Amino acid sequence: MPDMSKTIHISLKQPAEQLIQQAKAAAARNGVTMEGDAAGGRFAGSGIQGQYAVAGDTLSITISKKPLIMPWAFIEQGVTAFFA
């Protein structure tokens, strides 16, 4: 079975604490559960599950589960929007 996980790396343009607060608010508005803090955490919603971690000025988001019919590009765009 192919590996169904993918990691996206984003350069932080604001403090991690502020970014995660904004991401949690966006998640709540969109029915996504998000737990964690400025160092790392996890999220789940719409058939997508993953975790995030902050190291220096880089945010790494790993998608560990997604619907088979949903293209990776669509997921990357949506997940990146939460953390933008």
BADO-715073 format. One record per atom (N, C-alpha, C, O, CB): residue number from 1; x, y, z negated; atom name. Coordinates in Angstrom, 2 decimals. Atoms other than C-alpha are relative to their C-alpha. Last residue first. Glycine has a CB too. Layout:
<pts>
num	c1	c2	c3	atomo
NUM	X	Y	Z	CA
...
</pts>
This chain:
<pts>
num	c1	c2	c3	atomo
84	-0.55	-1.18	-0.70	N
84	-1.34	31.54	-6.48	CA
84	-0.37	1.28	-0.73	C
84	0.01	2.36	-0.29	O
84	-0.51	0.05	1.44	CB
83	-1.22	-0.44	0.67	N
83	-1.73	28.38	-8.58	CA
83	0.63	1.20	0.67	C
83	1.84	1.43	0.52	O
83	0.98	-1.12	-0.06	CB
82	0.21	-0.06	1.44	N
82	-5.34	27.61	-7.70	CA
82	1.19	0.61	-0.73	C
82	1.03	1.30	-1.74	O
82	-0.29	-1.38	-0.55	CB
81	0.84	-1.18	0.28	N
81	-4.67	28.51	-4.05	CA
81	-0.28	0.15	-1.50	C
81	-0.33	1.27	-2.00	O
81	-1.34	-0.10	0.77	CB
80	-0.89	-1.16	0.01	N
80	-1.82	25.98	-3.92	CA
80	-0.79	1.26	-0.33	C
80	-0.28	2.15	-1.02	O
80	0.72	0.16	1.37	CB
79	-0.75	0.05	1.26	N
79	-4.26	23.22	-4.88	CA
79	0.92	1.23	-0.11	C
79	1.03	1.82	-1.19	O
79	0.84	-1.31	-0.09	CB
78	0.87	-0.21	1.14	N
78	-6.66	24.15	-2.09	CA
78	0.74	0.06	-1.32	C
78	0.49	0.94	-2.14	O
78	-1.03	-1.07	-0.06	CB
77	0.52	-1.37	-0.07	N
77	-4.05	24.55	0.64	CA
77	-0.85	0.31	-1.24	C
77	-0.70	1.37	-1.85	O
77	-0.83	0.20	1.28	CB
76	-1.10	-0.92	0.32	N
76	-2.22	21.37	-0.39	CA
76	-0.49	1.43	-0.02	C
76	-0.14	2.20	-0.92	O
76	1.14	-0.14	1.02	CB
75	-0.27	0.09	1.43	N
75	-5.51	19.44	-0.43	CA
75	1.11	0.97	-0.41	C
75	0.98	1.67	-1.41	O
75	0.39	-1.44	-0.38	CB
74	1.14	-0.61	0.68	N
74	-6.51	20.60	3.05	CA
74	0.23	0.03	-1.51	C
74	-0.05	1.03	-2.17	O
74	-1.30	-0.76	0.33	CB
73	-0.10	-1.45	-0.22	N
73	-3.05	19.80	4.42	CA
73	-1.12	0.75	-0.72	C
73	-0.89	1.82	-1.28	O
73	-0.05	0.32	1.51	CB
72	-0.97	-0.61	0.92	N
72	-3.15	16.34	2.81	CA
72	0.06	1.51	0.16	C
72	0.16	2.23	-0.84	O
72	1.39	-0.59	0.22	CB
71	-1.38	-0.16	-0.50	N
71	-6.30	15.38	4.73	CA
71	0.90	0.72	-1.01	C
71	0.44	1.58	-1.77	O
71	-0.01	0.79	1.32	CB
70	-0.39	-1.39	0.12	N
70	-9.38	14.20	2.76	CA
70	1.45	0.17	0.46	C
70	2.34	-0.47	-0.09	O
70	-0.17	0.49	-1.45	CB
69	0.39	-0.74	-1.19	N
69	-10.70	10.86	4.03	CA
69	0.43	1.47	-0.02	C
69	0.32	2.16	0.99	O
69	-1.49	-0.07	0.16	CB
68	-0.69	0.45	-1.21	N
68	-8.73	8.82	1.52	CA
68	-0.34	0.85	1.21	C
68	0.53	1.09	2.05	O
68	-0.34	-1.43	0.28	CB
67	0.89	0.79	-0.85	N
67	-10.00	10.85	-1.45	CA
67	0.72	-0.35	1.30	C
67	1.40	0.49	1.88	O
67	-1.32	0.77	0.30	CB
66	0.83	-0.82	-0.87	N
66	-7.04	11.99	-3.54	CA
66	-0.96	-0.90	0.77	C
66	-0.69	-2.09	0.93	O
66	0.86	0.84	0.98	CB
65	1.18	0.69	-0.53	N
65	-4.93	10.69	-6.41	CA
65	-0.79	0.99	0.85	C
65	-0.96	2.15	0.50	O
65	-0.89	-0.58	-1.15	CB
64	-0.14	1.44	0.19	N
64	-1.44	11.48	-7.75	CA
64	-1.19	-0.79	0.55	C
64	-1.10	-2.01	0.72	O
64	0.18	-0.30	-1.46	CB
63	1.34	0.55	-0.19	N
63	-1.06	15.07	-6.52	CA
63	0.15	-1.52	-0.08	C
63	0.88	-2.11	0.72	O
63	-0.64	0.46	1.39	CB
62	0.04	1.35	-0.57	N
62	2.17	16.39	-7.97	CA
62	-1.44	-0.47	0.05	C
62	-2.11	-0.55	-0.97	O
62	0.87	-0.98	-0.82	CB
61	1.34	0.57	0.13	N
61	2.51	20.15	-8.47	CA
61	0.02	-1.36	0.68	C
61	0.31	-1.46	1.87	O
61	-1.08	0.94	0.63	CB
60	0.14	1.24	-0.76	N
60	5.98	21.56	-9.11	CA
60	-1.36	-0.60	-0.30	C
60	-1.71	-0.84	-1.46	O
60	1.15	-1.01	-0.34	CB
59	1.14	0.79	0.44	N
59	6.19	25.20	-10.20	CA
59	-0.09	-1.21	0.91	C
59	-0.16	-1.07	2.13	O
59	-1.34	0.84	0.03	CB
58	0.66	0.89	-0.95	N
58	9.59	26.78	-9.73	CA
58	-1.12	-0.79	-0.68	C
58	-0.94	-1.37	-1.75	O
58	1.02	-0.96	0.62	CB
57	0.97	-0.78	-0.76	N
57	11.01	29.84	-11.52	CA
57	-0.71	-0.84	1.07	C
57	-1.20	-0.31	2.07	O
57	0.68	1.19	0.66	CB
56	-0.57	-1.27	-0.45	N
56	12.76	27.88	-14.25	CA
56	-1.06	0.80	0.73	C
56	-2.12	1.08	0.17	O
56	1.22	-0.24	0.92	CB
55	-1.44	0.06	0.30	N
55	11.14	24.46	-14.38	CA
55	0.62	1.26	0.57	C
55	0.72	1.43	1.79	O
55	0.66	-1.30	0.61	CB
54	-0.75	-1.21	-0.31	N
54	7.33	24.45	-14.56	CA
54	1.45	-0.20	-0.44	C
54	1.71	-0.60	-1.57	O
54	-0.63	1.25	-0.70	CB
53	-1.10	-0.27	0.93	N
53	5.41	21.19	-14.38	CA
53	0.73	1.25	0.47	C
53	0.88	1.48	1.67	O
53	0.98	-1.22	-0.10	CB
52	-0.90	-1.07	-0.38	N
52	2.10	20.22	-12.80	CA
52	1.08	0.16	-1.06	C
52	0.89	-0.21	-2.22	O
52	-0.76	1.33	0.20	CB
51	-0.64	-0.65	1.12	N
51	-0.08	17.14	-12.80	CA
51	0.92	1.09	0.52	C
51	1.30	1.11	1.70	O
51	0.77	-1.01	-0.88	CB
50	-1.42	-0.30	-0.11	N
50	-2.52	15.52	-10.46	CA
50	0.53	0.62	-1.27	C
50	-0.18	0.78	-2.27	O
50	0.25	0.92	1.16	CB
49	-0.64	-0.02	1.31	N
49	-5.97	14.20	-9.79	CA
49	1.46	0.31	0.20	C
49	2.07	-0.08	1.20	O
49	-0.18	-1.36	-0.75	CB
48	-1.44	-0.26	-0.02	N
48	-8.25	14.84	-6.81	CA
48	0.50	0.01	-1.44	C
48	-0.12	0.60	-2.32	O
48	0.33	1.35	0.71	CB
47	-0.71	1.18	-0.46	N
47	-11.71	13.31	-6.44	CA
47	1.51	0.13	0.03	C
47	2.21	-0.80	0.44	O
47	-0.48	-0.37	1.33	CB
46	0.31	0.26	-1.41	N
46	-13.41	16.69	-6.61	CA
46	0.77	-1.19	0.55	C
46	1.15	-1.20	1.73	O
46	0.31	1.22	0.83	CB
45	1.28	-0.49	-0.49	N
45	-11.74	17.42	-9.95	CA
45	-0.15	-0.29	1.48	C
45	0.85	-0.35	2.20	O
45	-0.14	1.48	-0.27	CB
44	0.81	0.99	-0.71	N
44	-8.71	16.62	-12.06	CA
44	-1.31	0.64	0.41	C
44	-1.91	1.40	-0.35	O
44	-0.25	-1.27	-0.88	CB
43	1.28	-0.50	-0.49	N
43	-5.84	18.60	-13.61	CA
43	-0.72	-1.12	0.74	C
43	-0.10	-2.07	1.22	O
43	0.20	1.23	0.92	CB
42	0.67	0.83	-1.00	N
42	-2.71	17.92	-15.62	CA
42	-1.33	0.63	0.38	C
42	-1.87	1.48	-0.33	O
42	-0.21	-1.43	-0.53	CB
41	1.33	0.49	0.33	N
41	-0.16	19.77	-17.71	CA
41	-0.56	-0.83	1.12	C
41	0.17	-1.30	2.00	O
41	-0.93	1.15	-0.32	CB
40	0.53	1.09	-0.82	N
40	3.16	21.53	-17.73	CA
40	-1.36	-0.44	-0.46	C
40	-1.84	-0.03	-1.52	O
40	0.94	-1.17	-0.01	CB
39	-1.06	0.96	-0.31	N
39	5.46	24.11	-19.30	CA
39	-0.49	-1.13	0.90	C
39	0.26	-1.65	1.72	O
39	0.57	-0.59	-1.29	CB
38	-0.93	-0.56	-0.97	N
38	3.09	27.10	-19.23	CA
38	1.14	-0.94	0.36	C
38	1.87	-0.68	1.32	O
38	0.56	1.29	-0.53	CB
37	-0.50	-1.33	0.35	N
37	0.35	25.08	-20.94	CA
37	1.00	0.44	1.07	C
37	1.03	-0.11	2.17	O
37	0.65	0.00	-1.40	CB
36	-1.44	-0.20	0.03	N
36	-1.79	22.02	-20.36	CA
36	0.35	1.43	-0.37	C
36	-0.50	2.22	-0.76	O
36	0.62	-0.35	1.33	CB
35	-0.55	0.00	1.35	N
35	-5.25	20.83	-19.46	CA
35	1.49	0.25	0.10	C
35	2.15	-0.21	1.03	O
35	-0.29	-1.33	-0.74	CB
34	-1.44	-0.29	0.02	N
34	-7.27	21.49	-16.30	CA
34	0.45	0.12	-1.45	C
34	-0.11	0.90	-2.22	O
34	0.33	1.30	0.79	CB
33	-0.52	0.07	1.36	N
33	-10.70	20.07	-15.49	CA
33	1.49	0.24	0.05	C
33	2.19	-0.39	0.85	O
33	-0.33	-1.37	-0.67	CB
32	-1.22	0.80	0.12	N
32	-12.01	21.27	-12.11	CA
32	0.45	0.03	-1.46	C
32	0.50	1.10	-2.07	O
32	1.13	0.52	0.95	CB
31	0.32	1.33	0.51	N
31	-15.61	22.45	-11.75	CA
31	1.19	-0.94	-0.10	C
31	1.02	-2.16	-0.06	O
31	-1.03	-0.61	0.86	CB
30	0.20	0.95	-1.09	N
30	-14.74	25.39	-9.48	CA
30	-0.24	-1.44	-0.47	C
30	-0.14	-2.37	0.32	O
30	1.19	0.03	0.89	CB
29	1.02	-0.50	-0.93	N
29	-15.09	28.28	-11.91	CA
29	-0.36	-1.02	1.07	C
29	-1.45	-0.97	1.64	O
29	0.48	1.29	0.67	CB
28	1.28	0.01	0.70	N
28	-13.22	26.29	-14.58	CA
28	-1.13	0.47	0.92	C
28	-2.23	-0.07	0.88	O
28	0.07	0.88	-1.26	CB
27	0.43	1.39	0.13	N
27	-10.35	25.62	-12.16	CA
27	-1.38	-0.07	-0.63	C
27	-2.25	-0.79	-0.15	O
27	1.02	-0.81	-0.84	CB
26	0.45	0.42	-1.34	N
26	-10.08	29.30	-11.24	CA
26	-0.52	-1.43	-0.05	C
26	-1.53	-1.74	0.58	O
26	1.14	0.12	1.03	CB
25	1.25	-0.73	-0.26	N
25	-9.90	30.24	-14.95	CA
25	-0.57	-0.42	1.36	C
25	-1.78	-0.65	1.47	O
25	0.24	1.54	-0.05	CB
24	1.04	0.61	0.85	N
24	-7.31	27.52	-15.60	CA
24	-1.34	0.68	0.23	C
24	-2.38	0.01	0.26	O
24	0.39	0.09	-1.49	CB
23	0.35	1.29	-0.58	N
23	-5.25	28.72	-12.63	CA
23	-1.09	-0.68	-0.81	C
23	-2.00	-1.28	-0.23	O
23	1.24	-0.90	0.08	CB
22	0.80	-0.27	-1.20	N
22	-5.32	32.31	-13.90	CA
22	-0.46	-1.31	0.64	C
22	-1.61	-1.42	1.08	O
22	0.80	0.84	1.02	CB
21	1.28	-0.56	0.47	N
21	-4.13	31.22	-17.35	CA
21	-0.93	0.25	1.18	C
21	-2.12	-0.07	1.13	O
21	0.22	1.31	-0.79	CB
20	0.79	1.13	0.49	N
20	-1.47	29.04	-15.69	CA
20	-1.34	0.47	-0.54	C
20	-2.35	-0.21	-0.35	O
20	0.77	-0.76	-1.10	CB
19	0.43	0.83	-1.12	N
19	-0.16	31.97	-13.65	CA
19	-0.90	-1.14	-0.46	C
19	-1.93	-1.42	0.16	O
19	1.21	-0.55	0.74	CB
18	1.05	-0.75	-0.70	N
18	-0.02	34.30	-16.66	CA
18	-0.57	-0.85	1.15	C
18	-1.78	-0.90	1.34	O
18	0.56	1.34	0.54	CB
17	1.15	-0.09	0.90	N
17	1.94	31.79	-18.76	CA
17	-1.18	0.66	0.70	C
17	-2.31	0.19	0.60	O
17	0.36	0.77	-1.29	CB
16	0.74	1.27	-0.01	N
16	4.25	30.99	-15.83	CA
16	-1.25	0.07	-0.87	C
16	-2.29	-0.47	-0.48	O
16	0.90	-1.14	-0.46	CB
15	-0.29	0.90	1.13	N
15	5.32	34.64	-15.52	CA
15	-0.90	-1.24	0.02	C
15	-2.08	-1.14	0.35	O
15	-0.17	0.74	-1.33	CB
14	0.47	-0.61	1.24	N
14	4.78	36.01	-12.00	CA
14	0.32	-0.95	-1.14	C
14	0.65	-2.11	-0.90	O
14	-1.54	0.32	0.06	CB
13	-0.13	-1.43	-0.24	N
13	6.13	35.31	-8.50	CA
13	-0.50	0.80	-1.20	C
13	-0.53	2.03	-1.17	O
13	-0.76	0.40	1.26	CB
12	0.84	-0.86	0.83	N
12	6.79	31.64	-9.19	CA
12	0.29	1.47	0.29	C
12	1.44	1.89	0.38	O
12	0.22	-0.30	-1.50	CB
11	-0.82	-0.97	0.73	N
11	8.29	29.67	-6.31	CA
11	-0.93	0.95	-0.75	C
11	-1.85	1.51	-0.17	O
11	0.95	0.80	0.97	CB
10	0.36	-1.40	-0.21	N
10	5.98	26.78	-5.38	CA
10	0.94	0.88	-0.83	C
10	1.16	0.62	-2.01	O
10	-1.49	0.26	-0.39	CB
9	-0.80	-0.92	0.81	N
9	6.92	23.12	-4.96	CA
9	-0.33	1.44	0.38	C
9	-0.37	1.78	1.56	O
9	1.53	-0.28	0.17	CB
8	-0.10	-1.31	-0.63	N
8	4.36	20.57	-3.74	CA
8	0.80	0.89	-0.94	C
8	0.56	0.89	-2.15	O
8	-1.42	0.62	0.29	CB
7	-0.38	-1.11	0.86	N
7	4.63	16.91	-4.70	CA
7	0.19	1.27	0.83	C
7	0.83	1.25	1.89	O
7	1.28	-0.33	-0.79	CB
6	-0.76	-1.00	-0.73	N
6	2.76	14.09	-2.98	CA
6	0.28	1.15	-0.95	C
6	-0.58	1.53	-1.75	O
6	-0.77	0.49	1.27	CB
5	-0.30	-1.22	0.73	N
5	1.26	10.89	-4.26	CA
5	0.84	0.92	0.86	C
5	1.55	0.49	1.78	O
5	0.73	-0.33	-1.31	CB
4	1.05	-1.00	-0.16	N
4	-0.57	8.20	-2.31	CA
4	0.29	1.28	-0.79	C
4	-0.61	2.09	-1.00	O
4	-1.33	-0.56	-0.44	CB
3	-0.03	-0.89	1.15	N
3	2.41	5.92	-1.77	CA
3	-1.02	1.11	0.23	C
3	-0.97	1.80	1.24	O
3	1.43	0.59	-0.24	CB
2	-0.84	-1.19	-0.06	N
2	1.43	3.43	0.90	CA
2	-0.09	0.83	-1.27	C
2	-1.09	0.77	-2.00	O
2	-0.38	0.85	1.20	CB
1	0.85	-1.19	0.00	N
1	0.00	0.00	0.00	CA
1	0.88	1.24	0.00	C
1	1.84	1.31	-0.77	O
1	-0.96	0.01	-1.23	CB
</pts>
